[in-house]
Amino acid sequence: MNQYGLDRRASNKTAYASDGTLGRQAPVIGYMSGEDFDVDSLASYLHLTPAQVEKMASRNQLPGRRVGGHWKFSRDEIHHWFEDRIGVSDQSELQQVEKVLETNQADSDEAISKLLQAGAIWIPLLARTKNSVIEQMCRLAGEAGLLWDTARMADAIRARETLHPTALENGVALLHPRRPLINILAAPFVALGITSTGIPFGGPRGILTDVFFLIASGDEKSHLKTLARLSRMIAVPEFLPQLRQAPDAVSAWEIIFATDEALDA
């Protein structure tokens, strides 16, 4: 059982009970943003049994509340809970997260190199403060034709950073709004900026940040998949040292493409 409450042996459609016995099979369900999960729908979404979900909720391992004697789970809170755990997982757990978030075989993983084009990579990113990083990333995305309302995206990212900083202890920040803003995107995208020196960005223990990914997804499930994929990528030991040495956008994109290929090998 891993930190998500998921058995490491679980496949895309199979859940295991905590005693090791094979659980029921169920595809991850589709959903409308704003609807709450109940026990059964959350169990299906996480590939757990309803009994496992109830146990985790009763132990405060899942963010939920009782309404009329029944457990209810806010989708926003579940996605935030999932997002937090993506940031502290190892490679095998992150790979399983990607599988959990697939709805069917036609909805395959989106490689980062497909979402991130060389025209959305800025080396160096000319910013020296947290706010200037956010402003510059959004402005440059707008100039690249990826983003129609740069001010709204910047405000949404600042609000997300105030809620919980996205800077990691490896010097990377995964910038994104709290909720997808599909109506201001030309298409879902990832952008990358690398500053010449590290800057304070709310990282743990005051660690400075110099690598900034901007994630702009079309829906919450796609956002979590992209976040999990990026987290797997930056956990590859040689990835960040190579990326920091990249002299230009094309070289950086080639490193990302090669790492995408290696993750799928």
Secondary structure in CASP SS format (residue, H / E / C, confidence):
PFRMAT SS
TARGET T0000
AUTHOR 0000-0000-0000
METHOD secondary structure of the structure
MODEL  1
M C 1.00
N C 1.00
Q C 1.00
Y C 1.00
G C 1.00
L C 1.00
D C 1.00
R C 1.00
R C 1.00
A C 1.00
S C 1.00
N C 1.00
K C 1.00
T E 1.00
A E 1.00
Y E 1.00
A C 1.00
S C 1.00
D C 1.00
G C 1.00
T C 1.00
L E 1.00
G E 1.00
R E 1.00
Q E 1.00
A C 1.00
P C 1.00
V C 1.00
I C 1.00
G C 1.00
Y C 1.00
M C 1.00
S C 1.00
G C 1.00
E C 1.00
D C 1.00
F E 1.00
D C 1.00
V H 1.00
D H 1.00
S H 1.00
L H 1.00
A H 1.00
S H 1.00
Y H 1.00
L H 1.00
H C 1.00
L C 1.00
T C 1.00
P H 1.00
A H 1.00
Q H 1.00
V H 1.00
E H 1.00
K H 1.00
M H 1.00
A H 1.00
S H 1.00
R C 1.00
N C 1.00
Q C 1.00
L C 1.00
P C 1.00
G C 1.00
R E 1.00
R E 1.00
V E 1.00
G C 1.00
G C 1.00
H E 1.00
W E 1.00
K E 1.00
F E 1.00
S C 1.00
R H 1.00
D H 1.00
E H 1.00
I H 1.00
H H 1.00
H H 1.00
W H 1.00
F H 1.00
E H 1.00
D H 1.00
R H 1.00
I H 1.00
G C 1.00
V C 1.00
S C 1.00
D C 1.00
Q H 1.00
S H 1.00
E H 1.00
L H 1.00
Q H 1.00
Q H 1.00
V H 1.00
E H 1.00
K H 1.00
V H 1.00
L C 1.00
E C 1.00
T C 1.00
N C 1.00
Q C 1.00
A C 1.00
D C 1.00
S C 1.00
D C 1.00
E C 1.00
A C 1.00
I H 1.00
S H 1.00
K H 1.00
L H 1.00
L C 1.00
Q C 1.00
A H 1.00
G H 1.00
A H 1.00
I E 1.00
W E 1.00
I C 1.00
P C 1.00
L C 1.00
L C 1.00
A C 1.00
R C 1.00
T C 1.00
K H 1.00
N H 1.00
S H 1.00
V H 1.00
I H 1.00
E H 1.00
Q H 1.00
M H 1.00
C H 1.00
R H 1.00
L H 1.00
A H 1.00
G H 1.00
E H 1.00
A C 1.00
G C 1.00
L C 1.00
L E 1.00
W C 1.00
D C 1.00
T H 1.00
A H 1.00
R H 1.00
M H 1.00
A H 1.00
D H 1.00
A H 1.00
I H 1.00
R H 1.00
A H 1.00
R H 1.00
E H 1.00
T H 1.00
L H 1.00
H C 1.00
P C 1.00
T C 1.00
A E 1.00
L C 1.00
E C 1.00
N C 1.00
G C 1.00
V E 1.00
A E 1.00
L E 1.00
L E 1.00
H C 1.00
P C 1.00
R C 1.00
R C 1.00
P C 1.00
L C 1.00
I H 1.00
N H 1.00
I H 1.00
L E 1.00
A C 1.00
A C 1.00
P C 1.00
F E 1.00
V E 1.00
A E 1.00
L E 1.00
G E 1.00
I E 1.00
T E 1.00
S E 1.00
T E 1.00
G E 1.00
I E 1.00
P C 1.00
F C 1.00
G C 1.00
G C 1.00
P H 1.00
R H 1.00
G H 1.00
I C 1.00
L C 1.00
T E 1.00
D E 1.00
V E 1.00
F E 1.00
F E 1.00
L E 1.00
I E 1.00
A E 1.00
S C 1.00
G C 1.00
D C 1.00
E H 1.00
K H 1.00
S H 1.00
H H 1.00
L H 1.00
K H 1.00
T H 1.00
L H 1.00
A H 1.00
R H 1.00
L H 1.00
S H 1.00
R H 1.00
M H 1.00
I H 1.00
A C 1.00
V C 1.00
P C 1.00
E C 1.00
F H 1.00
L H 1.00
P H 1.00
Q H 1.00
L H 1.00
R H 1.00
Q H 1.00
A C 1.00
P C 1.00
D C 1.00
A H 1.00
V H 1.00
S H 1.00
A H 1.00
W H 1.00
E H 1.00
I H 1.00
I H 1.00
F H 1.00
A H 1.00
T H 1.00
D H 1.00
E H 1.00
A H 1.00
L H 1.00
D H 1.00
A C 1.00
END
